[in-house]
Amino acid sequence: MTKSIVLYTDEDMSALVATLLKSRGLNVTTAPEQSTLGQTDRQQLEFATALNRCLLTHNRVDFERLHLQYIELEIQHSGIVIIPQKNAYEIAQRVAILITSLTPNAIFNQLLYA
């Protein structure tokens, strides 16, 4: 695992959020950058996990359900951060505060809210 948390944003997240997070020095990649647009939520989480990246999303309902399914099936993921849809600058600020205060081990297999 890396020493800092790296992020993968699903297709619901604004490209501006990723740009703002990158400008803060965070390692972020996006669904469009990875050519994963149109994949299911499960596929998005599997992809993020394969890259050892924490998934950042607005999609609370589906990813809460997936997280619970992963727990029941004893499948692990690299973390999920759910944040409500707000101004991109506010999202970037809240996510940056959360991410820089945690380690990859602390977020591994966890569902967090920013």
Secondary structure, 3 states (H helix, E strand, C coil): CCCCCCEEECCCCCHHHHHHHHHCCCCEEEHHHHCCCCCCHHHHHHHHHHCCCEEEECCHHHHHHHHHHHHHHCCCCCCEEECCCCCHHHHHHHHHHHHHCCCHHHHCCCEEEC
